[in-house]
Each structure stands twice: as C-alpha cells, then as structure tokens.
C-alpha cells in the first residue's frame, strides 16, 4: 500500500507530538550557515531533574523549550553533509555528547532534513 505525501507528513507530525525522554548528555540547536554551505549544531549541556525536565547544570533552573534562552554552547559542530556532521559528533568526539540512541536517531533525521533544505535553498526550522 502506497501512501501519499500528505499521509506521510501526517504520520511524521503525529510522531513529533509524542513524549520523549531528554538526553542527560545535552541538546543541540541546529541551523544552516548558507554563506559557507554548512549544517551547524550548537551543543549545550544540561542536567535532568527529578521531574524529567532539562535544567541548567549550574543554576538548576529549568531550560524553557520555547522563547529566548541565554546560555552558552559548549561546542559548535559543522559539516557540509549530514553524514559528515554525524561522523564528527558520533565517531570523532570522545566522549560522545549523545548518551541516548533515540537522541542519536533524531539528530540523524534532523541533519538529513537540514541538508535537504540547504541544497534546495529553503528555510530550515528544527523539529
């Protein structure tokens, strides 16, 4: 049974609404550097509190999911392709900033999306 593009989008949108556990290794803000043809990922550390919320490891205050957050990233990773970026983060960085497989899978999907948007000149917004 073949699905339409709209049905595939509906499946992805529904899955984007599911509850996920946060990675105690931190989180990434992904963006494009179009001038240099790069996919970039700023890594931020966090801790997870007893309620399962990401908190600033220095202050213990929850990190809001939306809105402006004044935090300093620990590292910026960049690559010309999703694969190059994944190799830098998952294979060349020790210890890896990723501690959960579902987080790694999410990042791989997002890096491929970002690469497609970079190649097609479209505006990328992280899911």
C-alpha positions as CSV (number, residue, x, y, z in Angstrom):
1,X,0.0,0.0,0.0
2,X,1.5,3.3,-1.1
3,X,0.9,6.4,1.0
4,X,0.5,9.9,-0.4
5,X,3.0,12.6,0.6
6,X,0.2,14.2,2.8
7,X,-0.3,10.9,4.6
8,X,3.4,10.6,5.3
9,X,3.5,14.1,6.6
10,X,0.6,13.3,8.9
11,X,2.4,10.3,10.3
12,X,5.5,12.4,11.0
13,X,3.5,15.2,12.5
14,X,1.8,12.8,14.9
15,X,5.0,11.2,15.9
16,X,6.6,14.7,16.6
17,X,3.9,15.1,19.3
18,X,5.0,12.0,21.4
19,X,6.6,12.2,24.8
20,X,10.4,11.7,24.7
21,X,13.0,11.4,27.4
22,X,15.6,14.1,27.4
23,X,19.3,13.2,26.9
24,X,21.4,14.0,30.1
25,X,24.3,14.5,27.7
26,X,22.8,17.7,26.5
27,X,20.9,19.1,23.5
28,X,21.6,20.7,20.1
29,X,20.4,23.8,18.3
30,X,20.7,23.0,14.5
31,X,20.9,25.8,11.9
32,X,22.3,26.4,8.5
33,X,25.3,28.6,7.6
34,X,24.4,29.3,4.0
35,X,27.3,31.5,3.3
36,X,29.7,28.7,3.9
37,X,27.4,25.8,2.8
38,X,27.4,24.2,6.3
39,X,25.0,22.4,8.6
40,X,25.8,23.6,12.1
41,X,24.8,22.1,15.5
42,X,25.5,24.0,18.8
43,X,25.8,21.6,21.7
44,X,24.6,22.7,25.1
45,X,25.0,20.8,28.4
46,X,22.1,20.2,30.7
47,X,21.1,18.0,33.6
48,X,17.7,16.3,34.0
49,X,15.8,16.9,37.3
50,X,13.5,14.6,39.2
51,X,10.6,15.8,37.1
52,X,12.3,14.8,33.9
53,X,12.9,18.5,32.9
54,X,16.2,19.8,31.4
55,X,17.8,22.2,33.8
56,X,20.9,24.4,33.6
57,X,23.6,22.3,35.3
58,X,25.0,25.5,37.0
59,X,21.8,27.0,38.3
60,X,19.4,24.0,38.4
61,X,16.7,26.2,36.8
62,X,14.6,24.6,34.0
63,X,15.5,25.4,30.5
64,X,12.4,26.6,28.6
65,X,11.5,24.8,25.4
66,X,10.3,27.9,23.7
67,X,11.5,31.5,23.7
68,X,14.9,33.1,24.1
69,X,17.4,31.3,26.3
70,X,20.6,32.9,27.5
71,X,23.0,30.1,27.6
72,X,26.5,29.5,26.2
73,X,27.1,26.4,24.0
74,X,29.9,24.1,24.8
75,X,30.8,23.2,21.2
76,X,29.8,24.0,17.6
77,X,29.9,21.1,15.2
78,X,29.6,21.7,11.5
79,X,29.6,19.7,8.3
80,X,28.9,20.0,4.6
81,X,26.6,17.0,4.7
82,X,24.5,15.2,7.3
83,X,26.9,12.2,7.1
84,X,30.0,14.4,7.7
85,X,28.3,16.1,10.7
86,X,27.3,12.7,12.2
87,X,30.8,11.3,11.8
88,X,32.2,14.4,13.6
89,X,29.7,14.1,16.5
90,X,29.3,10.3,16.9
91,X,32.6,8.9,15.8
92,X,35.3,11.6,16.3
93,X,34.1,13.2,19.6
94,X,35.1,11.3,22.8
95,X,33.3,11.0,25.0
96,X,30.3,11.5,22.7
97,X,27.9,14.2,23.8
98,X,25.0,11.8,22.9
99,X,24.1,9.3,25.5
100,X,20.7,8.0,24.2
101,X,20.1,6.1,20.9
102,X,16.7,7.8,20.3
103,X,18.5,11.2,20.5
104,X,21.1,10.0,18.0
105,X,18.4,8.8,15.6
106,X,16.6,12.2,16.0
107,X,19.7,14.1,15.2
108,X,20.5,12.0,12.2
109,X,16.9,12.7,10.8
110,X,17.3,16.4,11.5
111,X,20.7,16.6,9.9
112,X,19.3,15.0,6.7
113,X,16.4,17.4,6.8
114,X,18.8,20.3,7.2
115,X,21.0,19.1,4.4
116,X,17.9,18.9,2.1
117,X,16.9,22.4,3.0
118,X,20.5,23.7,2.4
119,X,20.6,22.1,-1.0
120,X,17.2,23.3,-2.0
121,X,17.6,26.9,-0.7
122,X,14.7,26.5,1.7
123,X,14.5,27.9,5.2
124,X,15.2,25.2,7.8
125,X,13.4,25.1,11.2
126,X,14.4,22.4,13.6
127,X,11.6,20.0,14.6
